[in-house]
Amino acid sequence: MFDLKGKVAIVTGGNGGIGLGMAKGLALAGATVVIAGRNQEKSAAAVEQIAALGAGQARPFAVDVKDEASVRALVAKTVEACGRLDILVNNAGINIRKPPDQLTLAEWREVLETNLTSAYLCSHAAYPAMKRAGGGKIINIGSMMSIFGASFTPAYAASKGGIVQFTRACACAWAKDRIQANAVLPGWIDTELTVRARQQVEGLHENVLRRTPAARWGVPDDFRGIAVFLAGPASDFITGTAIPVDGGYSIQG
């Protein structure tokens, strides 16, 4: 139920943070993983980390997830090099922490295009290859900000709320093709992005520990299991869902 041998996955932004954690999980389950990102040096280092696990295979491919031609080339190169495409993890994302009155239009567009439009572009490009393969799995990375509000995340929250609704649309449209689409909603995870958040938002660290029943920040490796579950046969009758991975943060009133 959790065997991914023979499967091929693309993980956007897979060279660090949550994306790398998920890529490791997929590789450990036997998948061939394409690490897709702009920073080739960082992607190569991620591939070395995956190789050190001794399971699956990984290779780095360059992509600009905001550019349609680049995304289509990524999918084409993946199919050419690996023979098929079965799994897509739309993980690439950024955040600009400002209240709505201070956020510029250019910043709004940058966040929406990187976080939400990229998921559309990658899913749109991947669909024909998945259909030819007889089915597939799309895993979109949302956020607790998909369901909560915060004064400092107007564009990020809008993009991550959109991710959930986009996931549901794909789930409805592509079920006939045996393609399941689901979203993962990370809580507060210790990554490069949240290091900056702790610098910018006073008292954030203490508030996260107080509110999270698990009493800790998450780490990227916490996403290995959910990646394998949603990418494999165990989730064949699960589609259109949004699953928090947050140590219980979202269950607190």
C-alpha positions in Angstrom: 0.0 0.0 0.0 3.0 2.3 0.5 5.3 1.0 -2.2 6.3 3.6 -4.8 8.8 1.5 -6.8 8.6 2.3 -10.5 6.8 5.6 -9.9 8.2 9.0 -10.9 7.6 12.1 -8.9 8.3 15.8 -9.5 8.7 18.0 -6.3 8.8 21.7 -7.0 10.9 23.5 -4.4 12.2 20.1 -3.5 15.7 21.3 -2.6 14.9 22.4 0.9 12.4 22.6 3.7 9.1 20.7 3.5 9.8 19.9 -0.2 13.0 18.1 0.6 11.3 16.3 3.5 8.6 15.0 1.2 11.2 14.1 -1.6 13.1 12.0 1.0 9.9 10.2 1.9 9.1 9.4 -1.7 12.6 8.2 -2.4 12.6 6.0 0.6 9.4 4.4 -0.7 11.2 3.6 -3.9 10.2 6.5 -6.3 12.4 8.2 -8.7 12.3 11.9 -7.6 12.9 15.0 -9.8 14.0 17.9 -7.6 12.8 20.9 -9.4 14.0 24.4 -8.5 15.8 27.5 -9.6 19.0 27.0 -7.5 20.9 24.2 -9.2 23.6 24.1 -6.6 21.0 23.7 -3.9 19.2 21.1 -5.9 22.4 19.1 -6.4 23.0 19.1 -2.7 19.5 17.8 -2.1 20.0 15.0 -4.5 23.2 14.0 -2.6 21.2 13.9 0.7 18.6 11.6 -0.9 21.3 9.4 -2.4 22.8 9.0 1.1 19.5 7.4 2.2 20.2 4.5 0.0 16.7 4.2 -1.5 15.1 5.4 -4.7 16.7 7.8 -7.1 16.8 11.5 -7.5 17.9 14.0 -10.1 17.9 17.8 -10.3 16.1 19.7 -13.0 16.0 23.5 -13.3 12.6 25.2 -13.5 11.0 28.6 -13.1 7.5 27.6 -11.8 6.1 31.0 -12.8 6.9 30.5 -16.4 4.7 28.2 -18.5 7.3 27.3 -21.0 9.8 26.3 -18.3 7.2 24.2 -16.5 6.2 22.4 -19.7 9.9 21.7 -20.4 10.3 20.3 -16.9 7.5 17.8 -17.5 8.8 16.9 -20.9 12.3 16.4 -19.7 11.0 14.3 -16.8 9.0 12.0 -19.1 11.9 11.7 -21.5 14.5 10.9 -18.8 12.3 8.7 -16.6 9.7 7.3 -19.0 6.6 8.5 -17.1 5.1 10.9 -14.5 3.0 9.6 -11.6 3.3 12.1 -8.8 3.4 15.9 -8.6 4.1 17.8 -5.4 3.4 21.5 -5.8 5.5 22.8 -3.0 7.3 25.9 -4.4 6.3 29.0 -2.4 7.3 32.3 -0.9 5.9 34.7 1.7 6.1 38.5 2.1 5.0 39.5 5.6 3.3 42.8 5.5 -0.2 44.1 6.5 -2.5 44.7 3.5 -2.0 48.5 3.5 1.8 48.1 3.2 1.8 45.3 0.5 2.5 46.5 -3.0 0.8 45.2 -6.1 4.1 43.8 -7.3 4.6 41.9 -4.1 1.0 40.6 -4.2 1.5 39.3 -7.7 4.8 37.8 -6.9 3.4 35.7 -4.0 0.2 34.7 -5.9 2.1 33.7 -9.0 4.8 31.7 -7.1 2.4 29.9 -4.7 -0.9 29.5 -6.6 -0.4 30.1 -10.3 2.6 27.8 -10.3 0.4 24.9 -9.0 -2.0 25.5 -11.8 0.8 25.6 -14.4 2.5 22.4 -13.1 -0.8 20.5 -12.7 -2.0 21.6 -16.2 1.3 20.4 -17.7 1.4 17.2 -15.7 -2.2 16.1 -16.5 -1.6 14.6 -20.0 1.4 12.5 -18.8 -0.5 11.2 -15.8 -3.5 10.4 -17.9 -1.2 8.4 -20.3 0.3 6.6 -17.2 -3.2 5.4 -16.2 -3.5 7.7 -13.2 -1.6 9.9 -10.8 -1.3 11.8 -7.6 -1.2 15.6 -7.1 -0.1 16.9 -3.7 -0.5 20.6 -3.2 1.1 22.4 -0.3 -1.3 24.7 1.4 -0.8 26.1 4.9 -2.6 26.7 8.2 -3.2 30.1 6.6 -5.5 28.3 4.2 -8.0 28.2 7.1 -6.7 30.9 9.6 -6.2 34.6 9.1 -3.3 36.8 10.2 -2.6 40.5 9.7 0.8 39.9 8.2 0.0 37.4 5.5 -2.6 38.8 3.1 -1.1 37.5 -0.2 0.2 34.3 1.3 -3.1 33.4 3.0 -5.0 34.3 -0.2 -2.7 32.0 -2.2 -2.9 29.1 0.2 -6.7 29.4 0.5 -6.8 29.3 -3.3 -4.6 26.1 -3.2 -7.3 24.3 -1.3 -10.1 25.3 -3.7 -7.8 24.6 -6.8 -7.1 21.1 -5.3 -10.9 20.4 -5.0 -11.4 21.5 -8.6 -8.7 19.1 -9.9 -10.1 16.3 -7.7 -13.5 16.7 -9.3 -12.3 17.1 -12.8 -9.7 14.4 -13.0 -11.2 11.6 -10.8 -12.4 9.9 -14.1 -8.8 9.7 -15.1 -7.8 8.0 -11.8 -5.9 11.1 -10.7 -6.3 12.1 -7.0 -5.5 15.6 -5.9 -5.1 16.4 -2.2 -3.6 19.3 -0.2 -1.4 19.2 2.9 -1.6 22.1 5.3 1.6 22.5 7.2 1.6 24.2 10.6 4.6 26.0 12.0 7.6 24.1 10.6 11.3 24.9 11.3 12.6 26.0 7.9 14.6 28.8 6.3 11.3 30.7 5.7 10.1 30.5 9.3 13.5 31.5 10.7 12.7 34.9 9.1 9.2 34.8 10.5 10.6 34.4 14.0 12.8 37.4 13.4 9.9 39.5 12.0 7.0 38.5 14.3 7.5 39.2 18.0 6.7 36.4 20.4 6.0 33.9 17.5 8.2 31.1 18.9 6.6 31.2 22.4 3.1 31.4 20.9 3.7 28.4 18.6 4.9 26.2 21.5 2.0 27.3 23.7 -0.7 26.6 21.1 0.7 23.3 19.6 -0.3 20.2 21.6 2.9 18.5 20.4 4.7 21.3 22.1 7.3 21.7 19.4 7.9 23.1 16.0 7.6 20.7 13.1 10.6 19.6 11.0 10.7 18.8 7.3 11.1 15.1 8.0 7.6 15.1 9.6 6.3 15.2 6.0 7.9 12.0 4.8 4.9 9.9 5.8 2.1 12.1 4.5 3.9 12.3 1.2 4.1 8.5 0.8 0.5 8.1 1.9 -0.9 10.6 -0.6 1.4 9.4 -3.4 0.7 5.7 -3.0 -2.2 3.2 -3.4 -3.2 3.7 0.2 -4.9 6.9 -0.7 -6.6 5.8 -3.9 -10.1 6.6 -2.6 -9.1 9.9 -1.0 -9.3 13.0 -3.1 -10.1 16.7 -2.7 -9.0 16.7 1.0 -6.9 19.2 2.9 -4.9 17.5 5.7 -3.2 19.5 8.4 0.3 18.4 9.5 0.7 20.7 12.4 1.2 18.8 15.7 -2.4 19.7 16.6 -2.1 23.5 16.1 -5.3 23.7 14.1 -7.5 21.9 16.6 -7.1 24.6 19.3 -9.9 27.0 19.6 
